């Protein structure tokens, strides 16, 4: 996996079995950082201590999504019992990572 970008453009990477869909944020959510978990076993862990330093993306991470203001990202599984369901959604300055243990880590600026 690559490191998060430093500009406002959406940056998503998914390994096999995962899908990332980037869209413009709904006008009602613009400027409001958010992260929502949806898949079974998905627990969002907000890493507030990491806001001041770059989030390291492990090579074993299954997916990561970074969306600046005006953008949101939905990551879903494409394989297994949760195939086709939304695993998490985040946007408006948040970085979301599915680690090697299927935990979602969230950093919002």
Z-matrix of the N, CA and C atoms (Angstrom, degrees):
N
C 1 1.451
C 2 1.526 1 109.04
N 3 1.303 2 115.67 1 151.00
C 4 1.446 3 121.31 2 178.52
C 5 1.520 4 110.14 3 -93.63
N 6 1.327 5 116.00 4 164.61
C 7 1.451 6 120.74 5 175.59
C 8 1.516 7 109.79 6 -74.59
N 9 1.340 8 116.91 7 155.68
C 10 1.458 9 119.56 8 176.93
C 11 1.525 10 110.45 9 -59.45
N 12 1.321 11 116.36 10 153.90
C 13 1.461 12 121.04 11 -179.28
C 14 1.518 13 109.79 12 -80.12
N 15 1.319 14 115.90 13 169.35
C 16 1.458 15 119.96 14 -179.78
C 17 1.521 16 111.92 15 -111.11
N 18 1.318 17 118.70 16 5.67
C 19 1.459 18 120.55 17 177.63
C 20 1.528 19 109.69 18 -109.94
N 21 1.320 20 116.42 19 -173.32
C 22 1.464 21 121.62 20 -174.88
C 23 1.525 22 112.92 21 -87.23
N 24 1.331 23 118.36 22 -4.45
C 25 1.458 24 120.87 23 -177.01
C 26 1.528 25 110.54 24 -72.24
N 27 1.339 26 117.57 25 143.94
C 28 1.471 27 119.92 26 176.94
C 29 1.526 28 110.70 27 -61.88
N 30 1.308 29 115.59 28 143.51
C 31 1.452 30 121.45 29 -178.65
C 32 1.524 31 107.52 30 -137.67
N 33 1.314 32 117.72 31 109.67
C 34 1.464 33 122.12 32 -178.38
C 35 1.513 34 109.86 33 -130.26
N 36 1.315 35 115.81 34 138.01
C 37 1.466 36 121.71 35 174.62
C 38 1.517 37 107.49 36 -137.43
N 39 1.311 38 117.01 37 132.56
C 40 1.463 39 121.64 38 178.70
C 41 1.521 40 109.92 39 -131.52
N 42 1.323 41 115.85 40 139.42
C 43 1.461 42 119.83 41 175.08
C 44 1.526 43 108.65 42 -84.57
N 45 1.320 44 116.30 43 177.04
C 46 1.453 45 121.17 44 -179.27
C 47 1.528 46 110.31 45 -57.76
N 48 1.330 47 116.08 46 135.33
C 49 1.454 48 120.88 47 -179.40
C 50 1.517 49 114.10 48 96.70
N 51 1.338 50 116.39 49 0.05
C 52 1.461 51 122.17 50 -178.68
C 53 1.519 52 109.87 51 -130.88
N 54 1.325 53 117.17 52 152.33
C 55 1.464 54 122.36 53 179.76
C 56 1.523 55 108.97 54 -134.59
N 57 1.316 56 116.26 55 139.07
C 58 1.459 57 122.61 56 -179.96
C 59 1.531 58 109.17 57 -119.85
N 60 1.327 59 116.91 58 129.34
C 61 1.458 60 122.00 59 178.04
C 62 1.525 61 108.73 60 -123.75
N 63 1.334 62 116.76 61 117.75
C 64 1.462 63 122.16 62 -178.97
C 65 1.523 64 108.78 63 -103.51
N 66 1.335 65 116.30 64 134.34
C 67 1.460 66 121.52 65 178.48
C 68 1.520 67 110.05 66 -140.03
N 69 1.307 68 115.57 67 167.93
C 70 1.468 69 120.69 68 171.99
C 71 1.524 70 107.26 69 -69.65
N 72 1.314 71 116.78 70 142.28
C 73 1.464 72 121.40 71 -179.76
C 74 1.521 73 110.19 72 -70.01
N 75 1.336 74 115.39 73 143.55
C 76 1.464 75 120.36 74 175.00
C 77 1.528 76 108.41 75 -57.72
N 78 1.332 77 118.34 76 138.15
C 79 1.474 78 120.46 77 -177.68
C 80 1.529 79 113.70 78 -53.13
N 81 1.328 80 118.28 79 -32.81
C 82 1.466 81 120.57 80 -178.67
C 83 1.530 82 112.48 81 -70.11
N 84 1.347 83 117.83 82 -16.95
C 85 1.460 84 121.21 83 -178.87
C 86 1.521 85 113.21 84 -106.61
N 87 1.329 86 118.25 85 -4.09
C 88 1.453 87 121.29 86 -176.31
C 89 1.522 88 110.55 87 -59.60
N 90 1.335 89 115.61 88 130.34
C 91 1.457 90 121.71 89 179.23
C 92 1.514 91 114.20 90 85.16
N 93 1.328 92 117.74 91 2.07
C 94 1.464 93 121.86 92 -179.14
C 95 1.528 94 109.08 93 -117.99
N 96 1.339 95 118.65 94 101.28
C 97 1.464 96 120.42 95 179.31
C 98 1.525 97 111.07 96 -56.66
N 99 1.342 98 116.67 97 139.76
C 100 1.453 99 120.00 98 -179.42
C 101 1.519 100 111.64 99 -151.14
N 102 1.319 101 115.66 100 155.30
C 103 1.456 102 123.46 101 173.47
C 104 1.519 103 107.13 102 -149.88
N 105 1.323 104 116.04 103 131.29
C 106 1.464 105 121.70 104 -179.23
C 107 1.521 106 108.75 105 -132.13
N 108 1.326 107 116.09 106 130.14
C 109 1.457 108 120.35 107 175.21
C 110 1.514 109 109.16 108 -93.50
N 111 1.326 110 116.35 109 146.18
C 112 1.447 111 119.33 110 -178.51
C 113 1.519 112 115.03 111 -135.86
N 114 1.319 113 118.87 112 -26.78
C 115 1.459 114 121.02 113 -175.56
C 116 1.515 115 112.42 114 -78.18
N 117 1.321 116 115.91 115 158.55
C 118 1.458 117 119.33 116 177.45
C 119 1.530 118 108.37 117 -66.36
N 120 1.314 119 116.05 118 136.01
C 121 1.451 120 120.54 119 -178.77
C 122 1.511 121 113.77 120 79.30
N 123 1.322 122 117.46 121 5.32
C 124 1.465 123 121.48 122 -179.08
C 125 1.522 124 109.38 123 -90.12
N 126 1.313 125 116.00 124 122.52
C 127 1.453 126 121.65 125 176.50
C 128 1.517 127 108.13 126 -127.07
N 129 1.320 128 117.50 127 121.38
C 130 1.467 129 120.59 128 178.86
C 131 1.522 130 109.28 129 -80.70
N 132 1.315 131 116.83 130 127.77
C 133 1.453 132 123.31 131 176.41
C 134 1.516 133 106.56 132 -112.49
N 135 1.327 134 116.88 133 113.73
C 136 1.464 135 120.46 134 -179.49
C 137 1.515 136 108.91 135 -83.50
N 138 1.314 137 115.69 136 120.55
C 139 1.457 138 122.25 137 -176.66
C 140 1.525 139 109.62 138 -98.31
N 141 1.325 140 118.10 139 69.78
C 142 1.461 141 120.79 140 -176.90
C 143 1.519 142 112.42 141 -63.32
N 144 1.319 143 117.68 142 -28.83
C 145 1.460 144 120.66 143 -179.55
C 146 1.521 145 111.71 144 -68.74
N 147 1.331 146 117.41 145 -19.73
C 148 1.466 147 120.48 146 -176.59
C 149 1.524 148 113.82 147 -90.35
N 150 1.326 149 117.15 148 -3.06
C 151 1.456 150 119.46 149 -175.70
C 152 1.521 151 111.71 150 -60.29
N 153 1.313 152 117.57 151 -33.86
C 154 1.460 153 121.70 152 -177.53
C 155 1.529 154 113.14 153 -80.26
N 156 1.313 155 118.47 154 -10.51
C 157 1.455 156 121.06 155 -179.19
C 158 1.527 157 109.90 156 -131.61
N 159 1.311 158 118.04 157 155.84
C 160 1.468 159 119.97 158 -179.09
C 161 1.524 160 111.65 159 -63.03
N 162 1.316 161 115.94 160 143.63
C 163 1.460 162 121.72 161 176.02
C 164 1.521 163 107.70 162 -83.08
N 165 1.323 164 116.78 163 124.28
C 166 1.450 165 120.99 164 178.40
C 167 1.516 166 109.22 165 -83.94
N 168 1.317 167 115.87 166 131.91
C 169 1.458 168 121.49 167 179.97
C 170 1.530 169 107.71 168 -101.45
N 171 1.313 170 116.35 169 114.16
C 172 1.464 171 121.63 170 -179.76
C 173 1.528 172 110.09 171 -65.85
N 174 1.318 173 115.74 172 147.04
C 175 1.465 174 120.35 173 175.98
C 176 1.526 175 110.78 174 -62.63
N 177 1.347 176 116.79 175 -22.89
C 178 1.463 177 121.07 176 -179.97
C 179 1.532 178 112.34 177 -87.80
N 180 1.328 179 117.46 178 -3.74
C 181 1.467 180 120.43 179 179.34
C 182 1.526 181 109.33 180 -61.52
N 183 1.324 182 115.29 181 142.04
C 184 1.458 183 120.20 182 -177.00
C 185 1.512 184 112.64 183 -86.59
N 186 1.331 185 116.90 184 -30.47
C 187 1.463 186 120.17 185 179.48
C 188 1.519 187 109.27 186 -161.92
N 189 1.328 188 116.64 187 148.17
C 190 1.449 189 119.52 188 168.41
C 191 1.512 190 108.77 189 -143.95
N 192 1.303 191 114.42 190 150.89
C 193 1.450 192 120.80 191 -179.79
C 194 1.514 193 108.46 192 -142.65
N 195 1.322 194 115.90 193 130.80
C 196 1.457 195 122.41 194 177.47
C 197 1.521 196 107.20 195 -127.91
N 198 1.315 197 116.60 196 120.91
C 199 1.458 198 120.76 197 -179.30
C 200 1.513 199 110.49 198 -128.52
N 201 1.320 200 116.21 199 122.70
C 202 1.457 201 121.07 200 175.43
C 203 1.513 202 110.77 201 -76.54
N 204 1.309 203 115.36 202 -177.24
C 205 1.457 204 120.39 203 -178.53
C 206 1.528 205 110.70 204 -58.01
N 207 1.330 206 115.44 205 133.98
C 208 1.453 207 121.40 206 -179.79
C 209 1.519 208 114.18 207 97.58
N 210 1.341 209 116.70 208 -4.36
C 211 1.460 210 120.96 209 -175.93
C 212 1.519 211 111.67 210 -130.04
N 213 1.331 212 115.97 211 149.91
C 214 1.458 213 121.28 212 173.05
C 215 1.518 214 108.60 213 -137.80
N 216 1.326 215 115.24 214 162.87
C 217 1.453 216 121.49 215 -173.85
C 218 1.524 217 108.90 216 -139.73
N 219 1.319 218 116.59 217 137.00
C 220 1.457 219 122.38 218 174.39
C 221 1.523 220 107.29 219 -118.76
N 222 1.324 221 116.39 220 126.93
C 223 1.464 222 121.34 221 176.74
C 224 1.518 223 107.63 222 -112.69
N 225 1.319 224 115.45 223 129.55
C 226 1.463 225 120.61 224 179.45
C 227 1.519 226 109.73 225 -131.33
N 228 1.323 227 114.92 226 158.79
C 229 1.458 228 120.71 227 177.51
C 230 1.526 229 108.15 228 -85.64
N 231 1.316 230 116.12 229 144.37
C 232 1.461 231 120.33 230 177.76
C 233 1.524 232 111.54 231 -111.32
N 234 1.329 233 117.00 232 -3.30
C 235 1.460 234 121.51 233 -179.53
C 236 1.525 235 109.80 234 -136.27
N 237 1.317 236 117.17 235 160.25
C 238 1.456 237 122.27 236 175.46
C 239 1.523 238 113.01 237 84.31
N 240 1.341 239 116.35 238 -172.09
C 241 1.468 240 120.62 239 -175.33
C 242 1.534 241 114.13 240 -64.72
N 243 1.323 242 117.87 241 -24.61
C 244 1.471 243 121.32 242 179.31
C 245 1.527 244 112.42 243 -96.00
N 246 1.317 245 118.19 244 13.04
C 247 1.471 246 121.28 245 -177.29
C 248 1.519 247 110.83 246 -55.25
N 249 1.325 248 115.40 247 131.80
C 250 1.463 249 121.76 248 177.64
C 251 1.516 250 114.60 249 87.18
N 252 1.328 251 117.77 250 -7.94
C 253 1.454 252 118.78 251 179.31
C 254 1.525 253 110.60 252 -97.42
N 255 1.328 254 115.49 253 150.38
C 256 1.458 255 121.37 254 179.77
C 257 1.524 256 109.15 255 -70.28
N 258 1.315 257 117.18 256 126.41
C 259 1.462 258 121.69 257 179.42
C 260 1.521 259 110.25 258 -89.39
N 261 1.334 260 116.02 259 -47.88
C 262 1.455 261 119.50 260 172.74
C 263 1.514 262 110.48 261 -155.40
N 264 1.324 263 115.63 262 162.84
C 265 1.460 264 124.10 263 176.02
C 266 1.515 265 106.81 264 -136.01
N 267 1.325 266 117.64 265 136.55
C 268 1.461 267 119.93 266 175.37
C 269 1.517 268 109.49 267 -150.94
N 270 1.307 269 116.00 268 164.48
C 271 1.449 270 119.24 269 179.45
C 272 1.506 271 113.88 270 178.06
N 273 1.333 272 114.22 271 -176.24
C 274 1.458 273 122.43 272 176.67
C 275 1.524 274 112.80 273 59.03
N 276 1.326 275 116.16 274 50.06
C 277 1.456 276 120.41 275 176.04
C 278 1.510 277 114.17 276 97.19
N 279 1.327 278 118.50 277 6.86
C 280 1.466 279 121.51 278 -179.85
C 281 1.522 280 111.09 279 -99.10
N 282 1.325 281 114.15 280 151.76
C 283 1.457 282 122.22 281 171.84
C 284 1.523 283 106.18 282 -117.97
N 285 1.327 284 117.41 283 127.82
C 286 1.459 285 122.41 284 178.54
C 287 1.521 286 108.80 285 -121.52
N 288 1.320 287 116.19 286 135.88
C 289 1.461 288 121.78 287 -177.88
C 290 1.523 289 108.97 288 -130.72
N 291 1.332 290 117.19 289 132.73
C 292 1.459 291 121.77 290 169.15
C 293 1.523 292 105.28 291 -97.39
N 294 1.345 293 115.87 292 111.67
C 295 1.460 294 118.52 293 -177.01
C 296 1.523 295 111.63 294 -81.59
N 297 1.327 296 115.38 295 -177.58
C 298 1.460 297 120.97 296 -176.65
C 299 1.520 298 113.11 297 -63.51
N 300 1.328 299 118.40 298 -16.32
C 301 1.478 300 122.96 299 178.30
C 302 1.514 301 112.95 300 -100.44
N 303 1.329 302 117.64 301 11.49
C 304 1.473 303 124.32 302 -177.78
C 305 1.522 304 113.59 303 68.57
N 306 1.334 305 118.27 304 16.44
C 307 1.454 306 121.70 305 173.50
C 308 1.525 307 108.32 306 -83.52
N 309 1.322 308 116.46 307 142.78
C 310 1.462 309 120.90 308 176.61
C 311 1.516 310 107.55 309 -100.27
N 312 1.321 311 116.61 310 122.15
C 313 1.462 312 121.60 311 175.71
C 314 1.511 313 107.69 312 -106.38
N 315 1.322 314 115.79 313 136.08
C 316 1.458 315 121.81 314 -174.07
C 317 1.530 316 109.87 315 -124.46
N 318 1.321 317 116.20 316 131.59
C 319 1.460 318 121.81 317 171.34
C 320 1.514 319 106.63 318 -125.19
N 321 1.328 320 116.76 319 121.50
C 322 1.463 321 121.74 320 177.09
C 323 1.522 322 109.12 321 -117.77
N 324 1.321 323 115.69 322 130.86
C 325 1.468 324 120.41 323 -179.59
C 326 1.511 325 111.03 324 -72.15
